[in-house]
């Protein structure tokens, strides 16, 4: 039995397709919103404090959506590249599909409601709650897939010609486990929900009193939340990628050497 990642991609096509639908919806609304809102009108308009808050929030929301689209594909590619779980079937129930589509719709809705602090706060709080459920599901499924991939790689340690490759894969799996399972993604999502609830309260006060200063405070709350999320996740991913890069390079070299030896023996 040889540890050989790759088959999981084929068996997870439904997940990839659901992501593509959500991505198409998100990017479509992004383009329509940016065109419809005519940001240039805001830039050349009254210069009121609410306008600046709107621009900042619209920009950070765009960053969030871009990050979700780009990183979700990158994460899937990374997992497909390294995982070869033993006796594991990817989830394919309607729940996972609905969860992915819900996140995509909520992200698109954030762009549409960015000009209204209260509506944005309601949607972002809903997104934060959905994100908690998504993180819990991802950690559970990825954790199981990593554990069962370790089981398969451990068996290759019994074969002398596969020991070096198996050890490299096990090192890579440990790095993935630290990021996907041991990093406090769930705690980060919970903290986000708490602060988004605070932002919701501030937006309700703005709605009641109509103060631009309070409205700007609501905008600022969500801008800071989004910035904190992106910086934290970016740091975690950077640590992971820097750690796994030399292992991947060594695996590539090992594969190249094996191919060269096979070519030499064949000739």
C-alpha positions in Angstrom: 0.0 0.0 0.0 1.6 3.3 -1.1 0.5 6.7 0.3 -0.5 8.6 -2.8 -2.7 11.7 -2.5 -4.9 12.8 -5.3 -8.0 10.6 -5.4 -9.8 12.8 -2.8 -10.1 15.6 -5.4 -12.2 13.4 -7.7 -14.5 12.3 -4.9 -15.1 15.8 -3.7 -16.4 17.3 -6.9 -19.7 18.2 -5.3 -17.9 20.4 -2.8 -15.9 22.1 -5.6 -19.1 22.7 -7.6 -20.9 24.2 -4.6 -18.0 26.5 -4.0 -18.1 27.6 -7.7 -21.8 28.4 -7.5 -21.2 30.5 -4.3 -18.2 32.2 -5.9 -20.1 33.1 -9.0 -22.9 34.6 -7.0 -20.5 36.5 -4.8 -18.4 37.9 -7.7 -21.4 38.7 -9.7 -23.0 40.7 -6.9 -19.6 42.3 -6.3 -19.4 43.6 -9.8 -23.0 44.8 -9.9 -22.7 46.5 -6.5 -19.6 48.3 -7.3 -21.1 49.5 -10.6 -24.5 50.3 -9.1 -23.2 52.2 -6.0 -20.9 54.4 -8.2 -18.2 54.7 -5.7 -16.9 57.7 -7.6 -20.0 59.6 -6.6 -19.1 59.1 -3.0 -15.5 60.2 -3.5 -16.6 63.4 -5.2 -19.7 64.0 -3.0 -20.3 65.7 0.3 -17.3 64.2 2.1 -19.5 63.5 5.2 -18.0 61.2 7.8 -20.6 58.5 6.9 -19.3 58.5 3.3 -15.7 57.7 4.5 -17.1 55.0 6.7 -19.0 53.5 3.8 -16.0 53.5 1.5 -13.8 51.8 4.2 -16.3 49.1 4.9 -17.0 48.5 1.3 -13.3 48.1 0.7 -12.8 45.7 3.6 -15.8 43.7 2.6 -14.3 43.3 -0.9 -11.1 42.1 0.7 -13.1 39.5 2.8 -14.9 38.2 -0.3 -11.7 38.1 -2.4 -10.0 36.3 0.5 -12.8 33.8 0.8 -12.8 33.0 -3.0 -9.0 32.8 -3.3 -8.3 31.0 0.0 -11.0 28.4 -0.3 -9.6 27.2 -3.6 -6.0 27.3 -2.2 -7.1 25.4 0.9 -8.8 22.7 -1.2 -5.8 22.3 -3.4 -3.5 22.0 -0.4 -5.6 19.3 1.2 -6.0 17.4 -2.0 -2.2 17.5 -2.5 -1.4 16.0 0.9 -4.3 13.9 2.1 -4.8 10.2 1.2 -7.1 9.0 4.0 -7.8 5.4 4.7 -11.4 4.3 4.8 -12.7 7.9 4.5 -15.6 9.2 2.4 -16.0 13.0 2.0 -19.2 14.5 3.3 -21.8 14.9 0.5 -25.1 15.7 2.3 -27.3 18.7 1.6 -26.2 20.3 4.8 -22.7 21.0 3.6 -24.0 22.4 0.3 -26.5 24.7 2.0 -23.8 25.9 4.4 -21.5 26.8 1.6 -24.2 28.5 -0.4 -25.4 30.4 2.7 -21.9 31.8 3.3 -21.7 32.9 -0.4 -25.2 34.6 -0.2 -24.4 36.3 3.1 -21.1 37.6 1.7 -22.8 39.0 -1.3 -25.4 40.6 0.9 -22.8 42.4 2.9 -21.8 44.3 -0.2 -25.4 45.3 -1.0 -26.0 46.5 2.6 -22.6 48.2 3.2 -24.2 51.7 3.0 -26.7 50.9 5.8 -24.9 50.2 9.2 -27.9 48.4 10.7 -28.6 46.1 7.8 -24.9 45.4 7.4 -24.6 44.6 11.1 -27.5 42.2 11.0 -26.1 40.3 8.0 -22.6 40.3 9.4 -23.8 38.8 12.7 -25.6 36.1 10.7 -22.5 35.5 8.7 -20.4 35.2 11.9 -22.8 32.6 13.3 -22.8 30.6 10.0 -19.0 30.8 10.0 -18.9 29.2 13.5 -20.9 26.3 12.1 -18.7 26.1 9.0 -15.5 26.1 11.1 -16.8 23.4 13.3 -17.7 21.2 10.3 -14.3 21.9 8.6 -12.3 21.1 11.7 -14.2 17.9 12.2 -13.9 16.6 8.7 -10.4 17.7 8.0 -9.3 16.4 11.4 -10.7 12.9 10.5 -9.2 13.0 7.0 -5.7 13.9 8.4 -6.0 11.2 11.1 -6.9 8.5 8.5 -4.2 9.8 6.2 -1.7 9.3 9.0 -2.9 5.7 9.4 -2.2 5.0 5.7 1.2 6.7 5.8 2.2 4.8 9.0 1.8 1.5 7.1 4.3 2.6 4.5 6.9 2.9 7.2 7.0 -0.9 7.2 8.4 -0.9 3.7 12.1 0.1 3.4 11.8 1.7 0.0 8.9 3.9 1.2 10.1 5.0 4.6 11.6 8.3 3.5 8.5 9.3 1.5 6.2 8.2 4.3 8.1 10.2 6.9 7.9 13.4 4.7 4.2 13.0 4.3 3.7 12.5 8.0 5.7 15.7 8.7 3.4 17.5 6.2 0.3 16.1 7.8 1.5 17.3 11.3 1.8 20.8 9.9 -1.7 20.6 8.4 -3.1 19.3 11.6 -1.6 22.2 13.6 -3.2 24.7 11.2 -6.6 23.1 10.6 -7.3 21.3 13.8 -5.1 22.8 16.6 -5.3 26.5 15.6 -8.3 28.1 17.4 -10.4 28.8 14.3 -13.5 28.2 16.3 -12.5 30.6 19.0 -11.7 33.3 16.4 -15.1 32.8 14.9 -16.7 33.0 18.3 -14.8 36.2 19.1 -15.9 37.6 15.8 -19.6 36.9 16.7 -19.2 38.7 20.0 -17.7 41.8 18.5 -20.2 41.8 15.6 -23.0 41.7 18.2 -21.4 44.8 19.7 -21.3 46.4 16.3 -25.0 45.5 15.9 -25.9 47.3 19.1 -24.0 50.4 18.0 -25.8 50.3 14.7 -29.2 50.1 16.5 -28.2 53.2 18.5 -27.4 54.9 15.3 -30.7 54.0 13.8 -32.5 55.3 16.9 -30.6 58.6 17.3 -29.5 59.3 13.7 -26.1 60.5 14.7 -23.4 60.4 12.0 -20.7 59.9 14.7 -22.5 56.8 16.0 -23.0 55.6 12.5 -19.3 56.0 11.7 -18.5 54.1 15.0 -20.6 51.2 13.7 -18.7 51.3 10.4 -15.4 51.5 12.2 -16.3 48.5 14.4 -16.8 46.2 11.4 -13.8 47.5 9.6 -11.6 46.7 12.6 -13.2 43.3 12.9 -12.5 42.4 9.3 -9.0 43.7 9.5 -8.3 41.7 12.6 -9.7 38.5 11.0 -7.7 38.9 7.8 -4.4 39.7 9.6 -4.8 36.7 12.0 -5.7 34.2 9.3 -3.0 35.5 7.0 -0.4 35.0 9.8 -1.5 31.5 10.5 -1.4 30.6 6.8 2.1 32.1 6.4 3.5 30.1 9.3 1.9 26.9 7.8 3.1 27.6 4.3 6.7 28.4 5.4 6.8 25.2 7.4 5.5 22.9 4.7 7.4 24.4 1.8 10.8 22.6 2.4 9.0 19.3 3.0 7.3 19.7 -0.3 10.6 20.5 -2.0 12.2 17.4 -0.5 9.2 15.3 -1.7 9.5 16.7 -5.2 13.3 15.9 -5.2 12.6 12.4 -4.0 10.0 11.9 -6.8 12.5 13.2 -9.3 15.2 10.9 -8.2 12.8 7.9 -8.3 11.7 8.8 -11.8 15.3 9.2 -12.9 16.2 5.8 -11.4 13.2 4.2 -13.1 14.2 5.7 -16.5 17.7 4.4 -16.1 16.6 0.9 -15.1 14.2 0.9 -18.1 16.9 1.8 -20.5 
